[in-house]
Amino acid sequence: MNCRRVTTDEELQQAFDVRKEVFVDEQKVPMDLEIDEFDVSVEACRHFIAEADGRVVGAARWREYVPGTAKLQRIAVRKPWRGRGVGRELVLSMERDAASLGFVRTLLDAQCSAEAFYKKLGYVTESTEPFLDAGIPHVRMSKLLPG
């Protein structure tokens, strides 16, 4: 498996295809909530894809939230590839990328069903109660990056 930063419009479209399959088709998130201003180009934020067996099986992105803090978003893995380490590699790849640019902390809004997954990666839940995002319960989590 290979996780890397998106650098072309074709790769960005492949990332969108994964996100549409997972969030729009599977989880019924409206397309107008899924695609936003950080998706207009490969430069709008830092998009990542995970490839295995010659195809894109996962996608994610991160952006600056506040100075020093990177917000990880839209972490999606195609159903047949879940439980195989794809999500873990996407998160770790984005963390390394953010740290290489001087970020000291990551933040994410995790679906409650994925909270345990992020805890295994060292994330701490900040939310006192879940909140809805696109109608799905989420919690805010964060992690200090090694420095």
N, C-alpha and C positions, 0 to 999 in steps of 0.2 A: 504494500500500500504506500502511496505517495501523497502527502499533503503539501500544497504549495499555494502561493499567492497568485491570484488571477491577474493576468497582464494583458489579455486581449478581449475584444468584444465577444468573440466566440466562446471563450471560457466563461465570461460573465453570463451569457445566455445559458450555458450548461448549469451554472450555479442556480439561476432562476428556475430551470426545469426541475431540479431537485427540490427546491423550496416550494414550487407550485404543487408538485406531487405530494409532499409531506404536509404542508400547511393548508393549502387551498383544497386539494382533492380529499385528503385523509381527514384533516381536522376541521374542514369547513370554514377556514378563515377567509373573509372576503378579499378578493384580489387587490382592491384599492387600499386595504390595510396592510397587506403583505409587501407590496412594492411601494417604496417611498423615495424621498429626495436623495437618500444615500445610495440609491440604485441607478442613478442616471448615467454613471460611467464607472470605469475601473478606477478612476481617480477620486470618486466621491467619498469613498472610504476604503478600507483594506479588506477585499473579498478573498476568500480561500475556497479551494475545492480539494476533495479527497478522491483519488483515483485508485481503482483496483480492477484487475482483469480487463484492462483496456477501456473502462468506462468510468464516468464520474458517479460516485456512490454517496457523496456527502458534500455539503456546502455550509459556509458560515461567513460572517463578516465581523469586523470590529472597527470602532471609530473612537476618537478622543471624546470623552464625556466631560471632564474638566481637566485642567492641566495636571499631568501625572497619572491620570486614571483613564484606562481604556475600557470601553463598554463592548463586551462580546454580545453578538446578536445573531438571530436567524440561523441557529445551529440545527442543521437538518441532515438526517441520514435515511437513505432509502430503506424501506422495511426489510428486504432480504439481507441487508448488511448490518442491521442492529445487533448489538451484543458481540461484535467482532473487533471492537477497539477503534472504529472509525471516528466516533464522536470524541473519544479521548484524544486521538491524534490531532483532530481539528483544533480542539481547545488548547492542547500543548503547543501546537504550531503557532497559533495566534498569540499565546502568552510569550513565546520566545521572540516573535516579531515585535510585539509591543515593548518588551524589555530591551531589545536591541535599539529601540528608538528613544529610550530613556524613561519609559513609563514604569511606575513603581507599584501600581495596583490595578487589578481588573475588577470589573463589576458586571453582573448579568442579571437579567430577570428570567428566572427559571420557571418552566411549567412545574407545578407542584409534583406531578408524576415523575419528574426528572431530578428532584431535589437530592435524593440519595446518591445519584450518579455524580453530581457536582461536589457533594460532600467528600466522596472518595478521591476527588481531584484536589482537595484542600480548600474548597470554598466554604465560607461560613454564612449562615442565613442571617440577614440583617432585619428582615421584615418581622414585625410582631404578629401580623396577621396576613393571610393571602389577599391578593388583589386581583381583579379581573383585567386581562389584556386580551382584546379580541374575543371576549366571552370565555376565556380559559383562565382558571386560577393559576396565579404565579406568586413567587416570592423573590425578593431581591437578595442577591448573594454577592460576596466579594472575597478577594484573595490578595494578599501581598505577594508581589513577584520577588523572586530571589534577586539580590542585587550585588 
